[in-house]
Amino acid sequence: MEWFVNLESNMYYKKILIFISFVLYFSLIGHAQNAPIVAQINNEPISLEIMIHAKNDLPQEIQSQPFINYYEGLLERVIDIKLLAQEGKKLEIHSDPSVKAAIDFVTQKVLMQAFLSKFVQENITDENLKKSYKNFISDETSREEIKASHILLETEDDALEVISLLNQGGVFEELAKSKSTGPSGPSGGDLGWFKRGQMVPPFEKAAFLLNDKEITKEPVRTQFGWHVIKVFEKRIPDPPSFDSMKTTLIQDIERKIIAKKVQELRLDASIQKMTATELQPLLNLPARQ
C-alpha cells in the first residue's frame, strides 16, 4: 500500500485523480471481452487487459523490463486499487459533480488518444513516408551547415572597433582570444560546424548570409551581446538514410496530419465559448492585469 500512503491525502483533487484511475481501469476497460481474468476481487474481475493498461503508470525503467518480471507486484497494486474503488462506489463518490466532471474529461482524453492512434495508423503509409523523405533530401537549404567563429563583445562600439581592426589586417583568431567575452574566445572564437536551428535567430540569419571566408560588415546583436562573425566554409552533408530517418519522418507526419484534422474539426464544429471577462464574476476572482 506504500504507493497510496505516499500520496498527499489532504489534496482533494489528487483524490479525484485517483478515483479517475479507478473508473478508467474498471469501468472503461474492465469488461473487455476475451481477455484472461487474472484475479477476482469480491466477485469483480481483473483482466489481463487492465493489467496492460495499469503498467503505463509505472516508471519507464520498470516498463522497459519484461512484463512477467513485475507482473505479480503490479497485480497487488491493481488489487488495492480495486478494493478502494469498491469502497468509493459504496460511498457513491462517483455521483459527486466534481468527480463526474473529472471522469468525463479524462474519458474524453482516452477516446481522443484512441482515435488519434487509429487515425494516424490509417494515414501513415510507406508511400507518404517516402514522399516526405524525398522532400527532405531535396531541401538542401535545411541541411546546409557552416563552420564559423565569432567574437562576442559587450557593446556595439567594441564590436565596431574589432571590425575596424580586422579591416586593417588583424587576425580574427588572435582578436577573439584577446577581446571576446564568450566561452569560445580562448579557442579563437571557434564554433565548429552547425546548421539552421542551432543558434539564436539573429546570429543564425547573419551567419548563413555570409560567404566562405567572409566576415560580418556590421555587428550582430543578440541577447548575449554584440557579435562579429566569420564563416570559414559551407557544405551540404549527405542526407541520412531513409531507415535512420523513419522515426523522425513518422513523428513529423503525425504532427502535420493531427494539426490538419483538428483544424478541419474546428471549422466544421459549432463552438460557443465563455470569455474570461464573462467567467470572472462567476469565480469572484480579481481581474487579470
N, C-alpha and C positions, 0 to 999 in steps of 0.2 A: 504493500500500500504506500510505500515511500513516494512513488510518483505523484500521488494525490495529496499527501500530507504536506509536501513542499510547496503546493500552490498557496497563494495569498488568499486565505479564506475570507478576509474582510472586504474583498473587492467583488461587488455584486455582479459586474459584467463578466468577470472571469468565471463566475459560477454559470452565467448564461452560456458562455462559450463551451464550458464543459458539457452542459446539457445539450447544446447543439451537436456536439460529438456523439452523444448517446443517440440522438434522433437520427443522425446521418448513418451511423453504423447499424442501428437496429430497426429503424422504420423504412429507410430508403433501400437498404441493401439486404437486410436480414432475411427477406423472404425470397431470395434468389433461388430459382429452380435448378435442380440438378447439381448443386454444389454440395460436396460432402459435409455432413454435420460432424463437427469436431468436439462439441460439448452440448449438454442440455442443462440449463440453469432454471430451476423451478418450472420445468416443462417448456421453457422457451429455448429455441435452438441458437447455437452459434455456428455459422457455416464457415467453410474454408475461405469463401469469398470475402466474408467480413474480416478474416484474419489478413488477407492480402491487402485490403484497404487500411487496416489498422497499422500495418507495418510502416505506412507512409508518415506516421507521427514519430517514428524512431529516428535517432541521429543517423546521418548519412554513413558514418563509419560502421554502424551496425547493419544498415540496409545493404551495404556492399558485401556482406558475408552471405554464405548460403542460407536460405530461409530456414532450413531444417535445424541449423545451429542455434537459432534464437526462438524457434517456434514455441517451445514449452514455456519460456519466460514470458513471451508475448501473450500466450493463451491465458496465463494467470492474470495479466493486466486486463485483458478483454473481459474475463470473468468478473473482475472487480467493477469494471465499467457497467457490465450488465446488471450486477446486483444493485449498484447505485441508481441506475436508470429505472429499475423496477421500483425502488423506493420513491423516486421522483414522480413516477406515474401514480403511485398511491396518494401522494400529496397533490396531485393534479397540477404540478408545476407547469406542464405544457399548456395550461389554459391562461397563464399569466400573459397579458398583452405584450410586454417587453420580450418575453421568451418566444412568443408566437411570431413576433416581427423578426427576431433574430433568426429563428428557424427558417422563416420564409426567405430571408435574404441569402442565407447560406445554401438553401436548397436551390435557389436561382443560380448561385455561383457553380454548384455542382452540375446543374443542367447546362450552363454556359460552357464549362470545361468539356463536358461530354460532347456537346455539339461541335465545339471548335476542333476537338480531336478528330471527329468523324469528317468534318468539313475539310480540314487540312489534309487528311489522308486521301480524300477523294480528289483533291485539287493539286496535289504534288505528284507529278509523273516524271518518268525518265526524260520524256520529251521536253518539258519545261525546265527541268534541271539542266539539261544540255544546252538549251537555248540561253539560259541565264549565264552558264559558264562561257558560252561563245561571246555574249555581250561583255563579260568581264575581261576576257583576254583581248578583245578588240579595243577596249578603252585604255589606251596606253597612258593617257593623262593621269588616271587614278593610280597607275602603277609606277609612275616616274619617281625616281629617287635622286637626291642631290647630296653631294659631300660638301659641307660648308663649315666655316668657322665664324666666330663673331667676337666683337669687343663690346663689353657691357659697361656703360658709363652712367653716372648719376644724373648728369644734366645734359641738356641739348648743346650747350656751349662746349662742354668737354668732348662730346661726340663730334661736333664740327671741327674742333681742334685736331682730333685724331684723323679725320678725313683729310684735313689740310696737310698733315704730316705725311699721310700716305701718298697724296698727290705730289709731294716733294721728294718721293722716293723712299719713304720709310718702309720698313719690313713689317708686314702685318703681324706675323707671329711674335716678333720682339715687342711691338706695341701692345699686343694682347697681354703678354707676360708682365709688362711694366705698368699698364694702365687699366686693364679690365678688372671690374669688381665682381665678375661672375666666377663660379667654381671652375670653369674651363680655362680661365686665364693662365694658370701655370703651365698648361699644355698648349699654349699658343692659341687658345680660343677654339680648339678643335671640337666639333660636334659630331663628327663621323657622318655616316650615311643616314638619311631619314627621308620619309615620304610624307605625303599630304595627310593631315590629321594628327601629326605627332608634335607639332609646335603650335603656340598660340597664334590665332588668325593673322594679326598684323605682321608678325615675323614671317609666318609661312608665305603670305601673299608677296611680300617683298623679296624673299629668298628665291622663290620659284620664278620670279620675273627676270632674275639675273641670268646672264650667260656664263659659260665657263670662264674662270679667272677674273670675273667682274666683281667690283665692289660697289656697294650702295653709294649713290651720289649724295643722298640726304640721310640723316639719322632716322631710324625706325623706332617709334615709341611703343612700348608695351607696359603692362603693369609692373614689370621688373626694372624698367629704366629705359635708357636710350641705347640702341644697338647700331653698331657698324658691322655689316655682314659681307663676307666674301664667299663666293661659290667657286669651288675648285673643279668640280666635274659633275655631269649629269648622266644618268643612264636609265634605260628601261629594262629591268630584270626579266628573265624568262618567267612566264606565268607558271604558277604551281599546277600540278596535275589535277585532272578532274576528280579523281578519287580522294586526294588530300583536301579538296575544297568542298566535298559533297555536304558535309555537316553545315558549313558556313552558308552554302547556297540554299539548303533547306530552311535554315533559320531566316535568311533574307526573304525568301519567297513566303514563308509563314507570315512574317510581319506585313508584307505588302497585301497578301490576299485577305488577311484578317482586317486590316485597316480599311480596305475597299469594301468588305462585307458590312462592317459597322457603318460606314458612310451610306451605303445603299439602304440599310435598315432604317437609319435616321431619316433619310429623305422620304421613305415610304410610310413612316410611322406618324401617328398623331401624338405629339408630345406637348403636354401642358406642365409648366413649371412655376413654382412659387419662388419669387426673388428673395434675396437676403433681407431687403427692406420690408417685404411683406411678412417674412418669418419672424423678424426681430420682436415685434410686440407679443407674439405667442410664447417666446422664450424668455422675455423680460431680461434681455442681455444688453450691455452697452453697445452703442453703435461702433462700427469699425472706423478706425482713424484713417 
